[in-house]
Amino acid sequence: MNSEFSVAVHSLVFLNHRGTTLSSEELAKNVCTNPARIRKIMAKLKKAELVATKEGIDGGYHFIRDPSTVTLREVSEALEMRFVSATWQSGDTDMKCLIASGMAAIMDDIYGQLDQLCQVHLDGITIQMIENRIFHHETQELL
């Protein structure tokens, strides 16, 4: 997992709360990152129809969906995120040892199951729930 997910969720909550069009510079300032990174992430959110853009001097991004229906799973899918994965695998499929040749596939399956559990969990958390927790100091856990 990388930080794109945090940047995307932060941006959507901020856009929703402000209820207006904001430039990548304004978003970047609030998220504490750079505008180029915001534009890269927002392009993915636009493709997923979570935000729209406005051209011109007052241009930027605005949230176009009902925040109570946009789940964090949708956000992660827009970013094509995997929450659990491995960048390295032990063993070698060409080895005669069953453990060495079979471990990578087994671990990939386990990681896939864990990633699916994360997605299911995120399906129960909405942008509105996050905003409510911030501004209403709700102590309930997000699932």
Sine and cosine of phi, psi and omega as CSV:
sin_phi,cos_phi,sin_psi,cos_psi,sin_omega,cos_omega
0.00,0.00,0.61,-0.79,0.08,-1.00
-0.87,-0.49,0.00,-1.00,-0.11,-0.99
-0.99,0.14,0.00,1.00,0.05,-1.00
-0.82,0.57,-0.62,0.79,-0.03,-1.00
-0.88,0.47,-0.73,0.69,0.02,-1.00
-0.89,0.46,-0.67,0.74,0.02,-1.00
-0.89,0.46,-0.68,0.73,-0.01,-1.00
-0.91,0.42,-0.73,0.68,-0.01,-1.00
-0.90,0.44,-0.72,0.70,0.02,-1.00
-0.84,0.54,-0.73,0.68,-0.02,-1.00
-0.88,0.47,-0.69,0.73,-0.01,-1.00
-0.92,0.40,-0.66,0.75,0.03,-1.00
-0.90,0.44,-0.68,0.73,0.00,-1.00
-0.91,0.41,-0.71,0.71,0.04,-1.00
-0.88,0.48,-0.68,0.74,0.01,-1.00
-0.89,0.45,-0.72,0.69,-0.04,-1.00
-0.89,0.45,-0.68,0.73,-0.01,-1.00
-0.96,0.28,-0.50,0.87,0.06,-1.00
0.90,0.43,0.49,0.87,-0.03,-1.00
-0.56,-0.83,0.06,-1.00,0.06,-1.00
-0.99,0.12,0.76,-0.65,0.00,-1.00
-0.80,-0.60,0.62,-0.79,0.02,-1.00
-0.96,0.26,0.26,-0.96,0.06,-1.00
-0.89,0.45,-0.51,0.86,0.04,-1.00
-0.92,0.39,-0.68,0.73,0.02,-1.00
-0.91,0.41,-0.68,0.74,0.04,-1.00
-0.90,0.44,-0.70,0.71,-0.03,-1.00
-0.87,0.50,-0.64,0.77,0.01,-1.00
-0.89,0.46,-0.68,0.73,-0.02,-1.00
-0.95,0.30,-0.62,0.79,-0.03,-1.00
-0.98,0.21,-0.34,0.94,-0.05,-1.00
0.94,0.35,0.78,0.63,0.08,-1.00
-0.60,-0.80,-0.20,-0.98,-0.03,-1.00
-0.98,-0.20,0.45,-0.89,-0.06,-1.00
-0.86,0.50,-0.56,0.83,0.01,-1.00
-0.89,0.46,-0.64,0.77,0.03,-1.00
-0.91,0.40,-0.66,0.75,0.06,-1.00
-0.86,0.51,-0.74,0.67,-0.03,-1.00
-0.87,0.50,-0.65,0.76,0.01,-1.00
-0.88,0.47,-0.72,0.70,-0.03,-1.00
-0.95,0.31,-0.67,0.74,-0.01,-1.00
-0.91,0.42,-0.49,0.87,0.06,-1.00
-0.88,0.48,-0.63,0.77,0.04,-1.00
-0.93,0.37,-0.63,0.77,0.02,-1.00
-0.94,0.35,-0.54,0.84,0.06,-1.00
-0.92,0.38,-0.69,0.72,0.02,-1.00
-0.86,0.51,-0.56,0.83,0.01,-1.00
-1.00,0.09,0.06,1.00,0.03,-1.00
0.88,0.47,0.61,0.79,0.11,-0.99
-0.99,-0.10,-0.47,0.88,0.06,-1.00
-0.72,-0.69,0.31,-0.95,0.12,-0.99
-0.81,-0.59,0.29,-0.96,0.01,-1.00
-0.90,-0.44,0.41,-0.91,0.07,-1.00
-0.79,-0.61,0.76,-0.65,0.00,-1.00
-1.00,0.09,0.28,-0.96,0.12,-0.99
0.98,-0.22,-0.10,-0.99,-0.09,-1.00
-0.90,0.45,-0.54,0.84,0.06,-1.00
-0.99,-0.16,0.41,0.91,-0.09,-1.00
-0.98,0.22,0.11,-0.99,0.01,-1.00
0.50,-0.87,-0.54,-0.84,-0.08,-1.00
-0.88,-0.47,0.56,-0.83,0.15,-0.99
-0.62,-0.78,0.56,-0.83,-0.02,-1.00
-0.97,0.24,0.78,-0.63,-0.13,-0.99
-0.90,-0.43,0.07,1.00,-0.05,-1.00
-0.92,-0.40,0.23,-0.97,0.09,-1.00
-0.96,0.28,0.89,-0.46,-0.08,-1.00
-0.90,0.44,-0.33,0.94,0.01,-1.00
-0.99,0.17,-0.13,0.99,0.02,-1.00
-0.92,-0.39,-0.19,0.98,-0.01,-1.00
-1.00,0.04,0.91,-0.41,-0.02,-1.00
-1.00,-0.06,0.35,-0.94,0.06,-1.00
-0.92,0.40,-0.38,0.92,0.10,-0.99
-0.90,0.43,-0.67,0.74,0.04,-1.00
-0.87,0.50,-0.66,0.75,0.02,-1.00
-0.89,0.46,-0.73,0.69,-0.01,-1.00
-0.90,0.43,-0.60,0.80,0.03,-1.00
-0.93,0.38,-0.60,0.80,0.04,-1.00
-0.88,0.48,-0.55,0.84,-0.01,-1.00
-1.00,-0.01,-0.06,1.00,-0.06,-1.00
0.81,0.58,0.75,0.67,-0.06,-1.00
-0.99,0.13,0.57,-0.82,0.25,-0.97
-0.86,-0.51,0.81,-0.59,-0.04,-1.00
-1.00,0.06,-0.50,0.87,0.00,-1.00
-0.78,-0.63,0.88,-0.48,0.05,-1.00
-0.34,-0.94,0.20,-0.98,0.01,-1.00
-0.87,-0.49,0.66,-0.75,0.06,-1.00
-1.00,-0.07,-0.17,0.99,0.02,-1.00
-0.63,-0.78,0.57,-0.82,0.04,-1.00
-0.80,-0.61,0.63,-0.78,0.03,-1.00
-0.99,0.13,0.28,-0.96,0.06,-1.00
0.99,0.15,-0.10,-1.00,-0.02,-1.00
-0.44,-0.90,0.83,-0.56,-0.06,-1.00
-0.90,0.44,-0.30,0.95,0.00,-1.00
-1.00,0.02,-0.07,1.00,0.00,-1.00
-0.98,0.20,0.48,-0.88,0.00,-1.00
-0.97,0.26,-0.42,0.91,0.00,-1.00
-0.92,0.40,0.81,-0.58,-0.02,-1.00
-0.89,0.46,-0.56,0.83,0.02,-1.00
-0.92,0.38,-0.77,0.64,-0.01,-1.00
-0.89,0.45,-0.63,0.78,-0.05,-1.00
-0.99,0.12,-0.30,0.95,-0.07,-1.00
-0.95,-0.32,-0.21,0.98,-0.12,-0.99
-0.90,0.44,-0.67,0.74,-0.06,-1.00
-0.86,0.51,-0.71,0.71,-0.01,-1.00
-0.91,0.42,-0.65,0.76,0.02,-1.00
-0.89,0.45,-0.72,0.69,-0.01,-1.00
-0.91,0.40,-0.62,0.78,0.07,-1.00
-0.86,0.52,-0.65,0.76,0.02,-1.00
-0.91,0.42,-0.69,0.73,0.02,-1.00
-0.89,0.46,-0.72,0.69,0.03,-1.00
-0.88,0.48,-0.64,0.77,0.04,-1.00
-0.88,0.47,-0.66,0.75,0.04,-1.00
-0.91,0.42,-0.68,0.74,0.03,-1.00
-0.90,0.43,-0.65,0.76,0.04,-1.00
-0.88,0.47,-0.66,0.75,0.03,-1.00
-0.89,0.45,-0.63,0.77,0.05,-1.00
-0.88,0.47,-0.65,0.76,0.05,-1.00
-0.88,0.47,-0.70,0.71,-0.01,-1.00
-0.89,0.46,-0.67,0.74,0.03,-1.00
-0.88,0.47,-0.68,0.73,0.02,-1.00
-0.88,0.47,-0.70,0.71,-0.03,-1.00
-0.93,0.37,-0.36,0.93,0.03,-1.00
-0.91,0.41,-0.33,0.94,-0.01,-1.00
-0.99,-0.15,0.12,0.99,-0.01,-1.00
-0.86,-0.51,0.81,-0.59,-0.03,-1.00
-0.94,-0.34,0.26,-0.97,0.09,-1.00
-0.86,0.51,-0.64,0.76,0.00,-1.00
-0.90,0.44,-0.62,0.78,0.02,-1.00
-0.89,0.47,-0.63,0.77,0.02,-1.00
-0.92,0.39,-0.71,0.70,0.03,-1.00
-0.88,0.48,-0.68,0.73,0.03,-1.00
-0.86,0.50,-0.65,0.76,-0.02,-1.00
-0.91,0.41,-0.60,0.80,0.01,-1.00
-0.94,0.35,-0.76,0.65,-0.16,-0.99
-1.00,-0.02,-0.35,0.94,0.00,-1.00
-0.94,-0.33,0.11,0.99,0.04,-1.00
0.75,0.66,0.67,0.75,0.03,-1.00
-0.91,0.40,0.76,-0.65,-0.05,-1.00
-1.00,0.00,-0.18,0.98,0.00,-1.00
-0.90,0.43,0.57,-0.82,0.03,-1.00
-0.98,0.21,0.47,-0.88,0.04,-1.00
-0.99,0.14,0.99,0.13,-0.04,-1.00
0.87,0.50,0.00,0.00,0.00,0.00
